[in-house]
Amino acid sequence: MGQEILINVTPQETRVAIMEQGIAQELLIERASSLGIIGNIYRGTIVRVLPGMQSAFVEIGLQRAAFLHAADIRACRVQEGDDVKERPIQEVLQEGQSIIVQVIKEPIGTKGARLTTEISIAGRFLVYLPYERHIGVSQRIEDETEREQLRQRLIGLVGEGGQGGYIIRTMSETATDKELLADVEYLHKVWAKIQEDSHRASERSLVFYDLSLPRRILRDVVNDDTVSIRVDSRETYERMKEFAELYVSKAVKPLYHYTGERALFDFYDVEKEIEYALSRKVELKSGGYLIFDQTEALTTVDVNTGSFVSGKNLSDTIFKTNLEAAQCIARQLRLRNLGGIIIIDFIDMDEDAQRETVLEELKKAVAKDRARTSINEFSALGLVEMTRKRTRESLAHLLCEPCKACQGRGEYKTAQTVAYEIMRGLTRESRQFNAKEFKVIASPAVASLLLDEESQSLANLSDFINKPVTVQADSQYSQEEFDIVWM
């Protein structure tokens, strides 16, 4: 079974599930209140230049100022013969200066968006670089002979050193000359419109917005293996059909308007996959399981055998669990959109051959990932370190927020710990305030503990501070919340 694409549309958000063999492999979500901004072009204003970091902050109308590094500024590189001279950022940018920039990385966590002045416009088969003069080939096309053939083919169609440069995308491998030239014409029209709009745009405003998520799916994801594209919105279906007929002819035939009685994501069990992708624990079919822990700096994945006991011996059981885990980890990274540094703690294996096989299985499973990945060998501690390019928020950060009860720790204090905090607080406040009595308001669990198991301790404390203490339970309080009211 080939690739299936499911598109669920509501006025509030659009969700896309990329399926293979009936199982969700990747999830993409775009909300009307916070549309993705990668590829957007803005007229920004330099608000701060940092010579020590060779970077600047640019206001483009978002919640936080965006970040621009010297390495992403064309004017910081000057061609002198065969050499490139680097210019300091303070010689190129000044505060208050107007600048045209493009977003290359979404705001993530507390970090603002990352920008570049190296404008690029993505088409179906090519990426247009209006300020460049060379023709490059996608790194995902690894065969050197094929790379050179594609490059020479495009040079034959558009020449070299003419109106801008290009990067040949993997889709170009099966494109006809007519399709490539149509893509070139489309990209030139888009660039001409961007130039026209940039002159009229006010400061800190949007100049160019990249395609909506459904159209980007047609442009970037649909390939020869795509057997169906199901959309549950008639309006979105019509727009996608119109776009496909103009730019992605191979997407016209598999494009369908889904009219089933059951919700599209429910019918294909995608809703369940989303819930699994938000959980910390992932069960393996064999009985083993994975534990995902996502932090600001990195993500860790712990592999465990669980109840899996199949195999000739313990070594065989561990090996089979690790093989299954390698496949599952690759899929979960795509579903959860985890990026940055990822540390995988496979179960310890004694044989080098087994470690190599597991590593190869992981590399093979990750190869289909559209995000750039890199995998290192097993370390001396038996860990595998890998990286996955992070360009947008993970699924958990997009759909969830830190727990208010535990402040994002993933656990909260026991009722006994909170009860003892309350007692220390009573002692402290009795010394600071000359109150007649104290009232403690706490969660039902903490209040029950104070009035039952710790009632003697509370009575002794009341005698010690020589003030009466009453306890009131309030179901609105989380377990860690309490108030000490003096009266």
Phi and psi in degrees as a GROMACS rama.xvg file:
@    title "Ramachandran Plot"
@    xaxis  label "Phi"
@    yaxis  label "Psi"
@TYPE xy
-83.3026  -160.409  GLY-2
-81.9814  133.74  GLN-3
-117.44  143.159  GLU-4
-123.255  125.848  ILE-5
-112.629  130.435  LEU-6
-125.32  114.317  ILE-7
-105.277  123.062  ASN-8
-121.602  129.713  VAL-9
-131.044  166.285  THR-10
-59.691  -25.1445  PRO-11
-88.5994  -34.0852  GLN-12
-156.734  158.79  GLU-13
-119.926  129.884  THR-14
-121.587  136.931  ARG-15
-124.994  131.414  VAL-16
-118.38  126.585  ALA-17
-99.8425  118.609  ILE-18
-110.073  145.356  MET-19
-138.599  129.335  GLU-20
54.6667  36.5936  GLN-21
77.3234  6.77988  GLY-22
-120.3  135.421  ILE-23
-64.8652  128.278  ALA-24
-107.832  -26.5655  GLN-25
-153.862  144.136  GLU-26
-125.007  134.813  LEU-27
-130.477  132.664  LEU-28
-131.096  132.578  ILE-29
-131.157  122.276  GLU-30
-103.737  143.973  ARG-31
-61.6191  -31.1995  ALA-32
-79.3194  -16.4093  SER-33
-149.041  69.2447  SER-34
-64.4728  145.118  LEU-35
-60.1211  145.407  GLY-36
-119.978  2.06086  ILE-37
-62.2115  131.051  ILE-38
93.3612  -15.3165  GLY-39
-67.1984  146.909  ASN-40
-115.72  132.488  ILE-41
-126.811  153.975  TYR-42
-95.1373  109.722  ARG-43
-108.593  173.723  GLY-44
-126.203  127.604  THR-45
-69.1624  121.099  ILE-46
-106.989  -18.1019  VAL-47
-161.144  133.598  ARG-48
-114.031  129.128  VAL-49
-115.659  92.1192  LEU-50
-58.9812  -36.5136  PRO-51
-63.3518  -30.7649  GLY-52
-102.882  -0.811129  MET-53
48.463  52.031  GLN-54
-150.361  170.8  SER-55
-145.479  157.428  ALA-56
-107.639  135.991  PHE-57
-126.022  129.103  VAL-58
-86.8847  123.386  GLU-59
-124.788  12.9776  ILE-60
96.7941  8.79073  GLY-61
-93.5986  179.172  LEU-62
-64.7788  -37.4601  GLN-63
-121.507  150.619  ARG-64
-63.3699  143.842  ALA-65
-89.8783  162.612  ALA-66
-110.007  132.494  PHE-67
-129.886  117.746  LEU-68
-97.641  152.761  HIS-69
-56.9611  -33.2651  ALA-70
-63.7858  -19.1128  ALA-71
-104.972  16.1925  ASP-72
-113.618  119.22  ILE-73
-58.3425  -42.7844  ARG-74
-67.0959  -13.346  ALA-75
-82.5399  -4.07787  CYS-76
-122.846  120.875  ARG-77
-116.409  125.108  VAL-78
-79.4863  121.759  GLN-79
-125.017  94.0035  GLU-80
68.3995  -125.219  GLY-81
-90.4815  -5.8904  ASP-82
-102.596  156.521  ASP-83
-114.26  122.266  VAL-84
-96.0259  131.593  LYS-85
-89.209  127.043  GLU-86
-101.681  138.531  ARG-87
-62.0472  146.682  PRO-88
-62.3856  -31.7853  ILE-89
-68.4839  -16.5847  GLN-90
-85.9855  -12.6724  GLU-91
-107.425  -38.9598  VAL-92
-117.927  145.682  LEU-93
-133.202  152.098  GLN-94
-61.5968  138.258  GLU-95
89.9857  -8.50722  GLY-96
-71.8294  140.972  GLN-97
-87.153  141.941  SER-98
-151.557  142.697  ILE-99
-94.0047  122.991  ILE-100
-134.969  159.856  VAL-101
-125.505  142.181  GLN-102
-81.1306  127.097  VAL-103
-113.418  -9.60925  ILE-104
-150.231  132.956  LYS-105
-64.367  156.704  GLU-106
-60.7002  130.613  PRO-107
-128.793  123.333  ILE-108
61.3589  -125.053  GLY-109
-91.4708  -0.0582555  THR-110
-91.8086  140.092  LYS-111
-76.1934  174.592  GLY-112
-64.0954  153.223  ALA-113
-102.909  139.794  ARG-114
-119.499  166.801  LEU-115
-147.262  153.826  THR-116
-97.5479  -3.65308  THR-117
-82.5233  84.9228  GLU-118
-65.4766  136.329  ILE-119
-138.872  141.132  SER-120
-124.561  121.084  ILE-121
-86.5366  133.679  ALA-122
-113.391  -167.288  GLY-123
-69.8211  -44.5146  ARG-124
-113.575  -18.8671  PHE-125
-134.138  157.209  LEU-126
-113.275  123.539  VAL-127
-91.4471  131.149  TYR-128
-117.821  90.2089  LEU-129
-62.1229  -24.44  PRO-130
-96.2956  -1.89166  TYR-131
-103.103  171.867  GLU-132
-132.324  9.18221  ARG-133
-112.369  164.9  HIS-134
-116.717  118.299  ILE-135
-111.363  173.812  GLY-136
-129.439  140.784  VAL-137
-53.1854  138.867  SER-138
-66.6754  -17.3377  GLN-139
-73.8728  -15.4537  ARG-140
-91.9724  102.941  ILE-141
-90.4481  -27.955  GLU-142
-68.4994  118.798  ASP-143
-62.9789  -39.1617  GLU-144
-62.967  -44.5936  THR-145
-65.4561  -38.9256  GLU-146
-59.4454  -47.2704  ARG-147
-67.5744  -36.9749  GLU-148
-63.135  -43.5946  GLN-149
-64.3755  -40.9491  LEU-150
-63.3456  -48.1118  ARG-151
-64.6483  -33.8431  GLN-152
-64.5631  -44.0288  ARG-153
-69.7823  -37.7589  LEU-154
-59.487  -40.2613  ILE-155
-63.1206  -28.0029  GLY-156
-87.1379  -39.8759  LEU-157
-118.505  -7.4804  VAL-158
81.8116  177.88  GLY-159
-127.405  135.855  GLU-160
81.2482  17.2843  GLY-161
-89.7866  -125.861  GLY-162
-80.4905  82.2636  GLN-163
81.9735  177.467  GLY-164
-115.007  176.658  GLY-165
-143.054  153.116  TYR-166
-116.991  126.189  ILE-167
-82.7112  120.873  ILE-168
-84.0164  164.692  ARG-169
-62.3939  -29.2744  THR-170
-58.793  -24.5079  MET-171
-67.0649  -16.6909  SER-172
-58.468  -32.4883  GLU-173
-111.292  7.92669  THR-174
-81.0228  146.987  ALA-175
-85.0835  165.325  THR-176
-59.81  -38.021  ASP-177
-62.5841  -42.046  LYS-178
-66.0073  -40.197  GLU-179
-64.3404  -43.5058  LEU-180
-67.1744  -35.1749  LEU-181
-64.885  -37.7883  ALA-182
-65.8799  -42.0552  ASP-183
-60.0801  -45.4863  VAL-184
-62.928  -43.0528  GLU-185
-60.9993  -45.2701  TYR-186
-65.2031  -38.8286  LEU-187
-65.3556  -37.9913  HIS-188
-65.1785  -42.2813  LYS-189
-62.1674  -43.995  VAL-190
-64.97  -39.7062  TRP-191
-62.1471  -40.4288  ALA-192
-66.6798  -39.513  LYS-193
-62.0616  -44.9725  ILE-194
-61.033  -42.5258  GLN-195
-63.545  -46.5795  GLU-196
-69.1648  -32.2238  ASP-197
-65.8625  -29.8052  SER-198
-73.5069  -28.6045  HIS-199
-92.2268  -16.3153  ARG-200
-68.5323  143.523  ALA-201
-81.0215  170.66  SER-202
-63.5379  145.312  GLU-203
58.2886  46.1392  ARG-204
-134.389  160.77  SER-205
-78.6729  130.784  LEU-206
-101.622  -41.4935  VAL-207
-143.157  131.042  PHE-208
-111.272  127.783  TYR-209
-65.6437  169.598  ASP-210
-58.4398  153.914  LEU-211
-64.8558  163.368  SER-212
-55.8037  -48.0726  LEU-213
-58.9169  -39.4094  PRO-214
-72.1048  -35.0653  ARG-215
-64.1062  -34.7871  ARG-216
-61.6076  -44.2225  ILE-217
-62.3052  -40.4552  LEU-218
-73.5036  -42.4279  ARG-219
-103.912  -25.6224  ASP-220
-107.602  -40.7206  VAL-221
-60.4253  132.253  VAL-222
-144.145  -170.626  ASN-223
-64.4663  -21.3012  ASP-224
-86.3993  -6.42845  ASP-225
-74.7441  118.41  THR-226
-100.361  -23.2919  VAL-227
-157.44  146.118  SER-228
-130.426  106.854  ILE-229
-105.093  127.511  ARG-230
-123.687  129.838  VAL-231
-94.5657  12.1767  ASP-232
-120.958  123.501  SER-233
-61.6298  -43.4935  ARG-234
-63.3193  -45.4967  GLU-235
-66.1189  -38.4083  THR-236
-59.0262  -44.9979  TYR-237
-64.0578  -40.9561  GLU-238
-66.2003  -41.7554  ARG-239
-65.8532  -38.7549  MET-240
-63.2517  -43.293  LYS-241
-62.3073  -43.3778  GLU-242
-65.7634  -43.4487  PHE-243
-62.6811  -41.1452  ALA-244
-63.3438  -30.4919  GLU-245
-84.275  -40.1755  LEU-246
-123.035  -25.9894  TYR-247
-131.71  74.1535  VAL-248
-60.3862  -32.2481  SER-249
-69.872  -11.5274  LYS-250
-90.7561  -9.9167  ALA-251
-66.5511  -48.6296  VAL-252
-63.6382  -45.409  LYS-253
-80.795  -0.204419  PRO-254
-81.5083  124.626  LEU-255
-129.247  151.536  TYR-256
-96.9781  115.277  HIS-257
-79.8602  125.575  TYR-258
-125.026  19.4173  THR-259
-63.8678  157.202  GLY-260
-68.3774  -39.5986  GLU-261
-79.2187  147.429  ARG-262
-58.6055  141.625  ALA-263
-54.8656  -49.0981  LEU-264
-70.5704  -27.9641  PHE-265
-71.2426  -42.0565  ASP-266
-60.7448  -36  PHE-267
-100.945  13.9457  TYR-268
59.4595  27.4089  ASP-269
-73.3196  -33.4844  VAL-270
-58.4972  -40.3908  GLU-271
-64.694  -39.3428  LYS-272
-62.9584  -36.2941  GLU-273
-64.6372  -42.0725  ILE-274
-63.0766  -43.1487  GLU-275
-61.0197  -39.781  TYR-276
-70.4772  -13.7817  ALA-277
-98.1631  -8.16788  LEU-278
-88.0148  154.681  SER-279
-75.7666  -33.5099  ARG-280
-105.213  134.179  LYS-281
-122.461  119.711  VAL-282
-79.0924  138.509  GLU-283
-94.3357  152.413  LEU-284
-60.5364  -30.5205  LYS-285
-73.0673  -18.1313  SER-286
116.192  -15.1161  GLY-287
-75.7499  179.803  GLY-288
-156.391  161.597  TYR-289
-117.077  147.66  LEU-290
-120.162  119.971  ILE-291
-103.004  128.519  PHE-292
-127.408  116.659  ASP-293
-103.779  123.96  GLN-294
-120.662  178.041  THR-295
-64.5675  -36.7435  GLU-296
-90.1026  -35.6988  ALA-297
-161.013  172.116  LEU-298
-119.161  135.151  THR-299
-112.399  143.678  THR-300
-127.109  120.797  VAL-301
-108.461  128.27  ASP-302
-101.474  131.982  VAL-303
-132.735  146.598  ASN-304
-74.3004  -28.1972  THR-305
59.0583  -126.733  GLY-306
-94.7324  7.6601  SER-307
-74.2345  119.281  PHE-308
-127.583  9.3143  VAL-309
-71.609  153.413  SER-310
123.804  162.513  GLY-311
-68.3067  -35.6443  LYS-312
-153.708  -176.778  ASN-313
-61.2178  -42.3312  LEU-314
-59.864  -41.0934  SER-315
-67.7916  -39.0574  ASP-316
-62.2251  -45.5166  THR-317
-63.0559  -43.7762  ILE-318
-61.445  -46.0605  PHE-319
-65.5881  -38.485  LYS-320
-63.1716  -44.3754  THR-321
-63.9128  -37.9042  ASN-322
-63.1846  -44.8721  LEU-323
-66.3772  -38.2763  GLU-324
-62.8674  -39.0197  ALA-325
-58.415  -43.6807  ALA-326
-67.3315  -42.93  GLN-327
-67.3069  -40.0275  CYS-328
-60.5876  -45.0889  ILE-329
-59.3562  -42.1505  ALA-330
-69.1924  -40.7841  ARG-331
-66.9442  -32.8976  GLN-332
-62.6132  -39.2678  LEU-333
-71.4171  -45.0808  ARG-334
-61.5369  -44.853  LEU-335
-83.2473  -11.0187  ARG-336
52.4969  50.2937  ASN-337
-82.6993  134.551  LEU-338
-133.954  -179.288  GLY-339
82.1691  -147.291  GLY-340
-84.4274  131.488  ILE-341
-126.619  123.49  ILE-342
-108.099  122.517  ILE-343
-110.572  123.671  ILE-344
-103.598  84.989  ASP-345
-67.7781  159.246  PHE-346
-67.1727  137.327  ILE-347
-56.5239  132.153  ASP-348
-120.28  138.651  MET-349
-82.2986  -32.193  ASP-350
-92.6551  132.84  GLU-351
-61.9231  -36.7887  ASP-352
-61.8477  -38.984  ALA-353
-66.5332  -41.5539  GLN-354
-61.671  -43.2239  ARG-355
-63.8777  -39.4595  GLU-356
-65.0601  -43.2524  THR-357
-63.6789  -42.0608  VAL-358
-63.6628  -41.9816  LEU-359
-65.0076  -37.6348  GLU-360
-64.0174  -39.8266  GLU-361
-65.4956  -44.5899  LEU-362
-62.2205  -40.6895  LYS-363
-64.6448  -42.0763  LYS-364
-69.4925  -32.3937  ALA-365
-81.3144  -18.8563  VAL-366
-58.1418  -30.7591  ALA-367
-81.0692  -3.11642  LYS-368
-68.276  132.843  ASP-369
-76.4427  -19.7056  ARG-370
-83.8642  147.084  ALA-371
-70.9786  130.781  ARG-372
-128.431  157.522  THR-373
-144.217  132.358  SER-374
-123.43  129.068  ILE-375
-93.5153  167.11  ASN-376
-70.6647  170.286  GLU-377
-60.3596  134.913  PHE-378
-82.2198  176.427  SER-379
-63.42  -23.6589  ALA-380
-91.2707  3.68373  LEU-381
82.3885  19.0035  GLY-382
-102.739  150.545  LEU-383
-110.247  123.338  VAL-384
-104.26  130.167  GLU-385
-138.77  163.029  MET-386
-127.106  149.294  THR-387
-136.778  127.831  ARG-388
-59.4552  129.948  LYS-389
-108.586  116.737  ARG-390
-119.234  -14.1633  THR-391
-149.178  172.022  ARG-392
-63.5248  148.916  GLU-393
-69.4543  164.658  SER-394
-59.0018  -41.4193  LEU-395
-64.4516  -42.3403  ALA-396
-69.4602  -28.0251  HIS-397
-76.7835  -40.7431  LEU-398
-98.5936  -15.572  LEU-399
-125.134  170.127  CYS-400
-139.012  159.276  GLU-401
-59.0559  142.475  PRO-402
-63.3339  127.619  CYS-403
-70.968  -26.3943  LYS-404
-73.0256  -41.2318  ALA-405
-107.837  2.6464  CYS-406
57.95  34.6942  GLN-407
82.4255  5.27877  GLY-408
-75.3238  -24.489  ARG-409
88.9414  3.77601  GLY-410
-158.993  158.592  GLU-411
-133.82  164.084  TYR-412
-64.1253  148.24  LYS-413
-71.6633  160.423  THR-414
-59.8044  -35.9152  ALA-415
-65.5206  -42.0246  GLN-416
-61.3952  -42.9379  THR-417
-67.6737  -38.6053  VAL-418
-60.1658  -42.0263  ALA-419
-68.6423  -32.8972  TYR-420
-63.8331  -41.4266  GLU-421
-61.1256  -43.5413  ILE-422
-63.6337  -41.0358  MET-423
-65.1321  -35.99  ARG-424
-65.8376  -39.1551  GLY-425
-62.1275  -42.8829  LEU-426
-62.4367  -43.9863  THR-427
-65.2511  -46.1886  ARG-428
-73.5802  -26.4217  GLU-429
-66.3833  -26.6014  SER-430
-82.1252  -26.891  ARG-431
-90.3542  -30.4235  GLN-432
-125.742  139.349  PHE-433
-92.5043  67.9013  ASN-434
-87.2397  154.367  ALA-435
-76.7546  -37.7421  LYS-436
-156.304  167.481  GLU-437
-123.554  141.36  PHE-438
-117.846  130.68  LYS-439
-105.005  124.113  VAL-440
-111.303  122.306  ILE-441
-147.522  175.48  ALA-442
-64.9437  157.618  SER-443
-55.1372  -39.1763  PRO-444
-64.5516  -43.8057  ALA-445
-71.0837  -42.7283  VAL-446
-61.4189  -41.8275  ALA-447
-62.4293  -40.3763  SER-448
-64.5981  -42.3454  LEU-449
-65.7419  -32.9748  LEU-450
-89.3159  -9.73821  LEU-451
-116.615  -89.5026  ASP-452
-61.7606  -36.5207  GLU-453
-101.5  17.2929  GLU-454
-63.2501  -38.2474  SER-455
-66.2789  -42.0849  GLN-456
-62.791  -39.4272  SER-457
-67.5977  -38.0881  LEU-458
-65.2392  -42.1895  ALA-459
-62.3756  -39.9101  ASN-460
-64.9658  -40.6666  LEU-461
-61.0019  -40.6535  SER-462
-66.0125  -38.2873  ASP-463
-65.3972  -42.7145  PHE-464
-89.2227  -5.62958  ILE-465
59.6215  39.8477  ASN-466
-141.497  140.012  LYS-467
-70.7152  145.126  PRO-468
-127.878  125.037  VAL-469
-112.885  153.86  THR-470
-123.538  131.861  VAL-471
-125.231  129.56  GLN-472
-88.3279  138.236  ALA-473
-136.039  115.973  ASP-474
-67.5949  -13.6619  SER-475
-76.5561  -15.0165  GLN-476
-86.1549  136.471  TYR-477
-76.4572  169.874  SER-478
-60.6326  -30.3658  GLN-479
-89.2092  -9.62798  GLU-480
-88.4242  140.347  GLU-481
-160.489  159.298  PHE-482
-133.06  139.839  ASP-483
-110.975  112.509  ILE-484
-103.053  124.729  VAL-485
-100.772  141.046  TRP-486
